[in-house]
Amino acid sequence: MNFAPLPSVDVAAIPADGLVLDVRENDEWAAGHVEGALHVPMSDFVARFGEVTEAVAEGRRAYVMCRVGGRSAQVTQYLVQQGVDAVNVDGGMLAWDGAGRPMVTDNGSPAFVL
């Protein structure tokens, strides 16, 4: 069988209004995340799949992110198989932070990548 390569992008290619789908767990999200991102932990993903399809229903591309790119690659592959326009973010939140892109927390404390 031939499988298409997994679509992926560099953090610099994510538009400011892009739909970032963060699949990290709750403690990782709490430490720091992309403002406006949709948080659906990989462990809850199948149960909350409807939320994801609603968010991308407007013809938006989902930029799937985890800490370094492994979990998000699995989720991206699943989404693409379901016909969703999704791309894996190379390097995940570590690359996002390394590129100096902004992060926030829900409680106002300094954001960091856990």
HELIX and SHEET records of a PDB file:
HELIX    1   1 VAL A   11  ALA A   13  5                                   3    
HELIX    2   2 ASN A   26  ALA A   31  1                                   6    
HELIX    3   3 MET A   42  ASP A   44  5                                   3    
HELIX    4   4 PHE A   49  VAL A   56  1                                   8    
HELIX    5   5 GLY A   70  GLN A   81  1                                  12    
HELIX    6   6 GLY A   92  GLY A   98  1                                   7    
SHEET    1   A 5 SER A   8  VAL A   9  0                                        
SHEET    2   A 5 ALA A  86  VAL A  89  1                                        
SHEET    3   A 5 ALA A  62  MET A  65  1                                        
SHEET    4   A 5 LEU A  19  ASP A  22  1                                        
SHEET    5   A 5 LEU A  38  HIS A  39  1                                        
END                                                                             
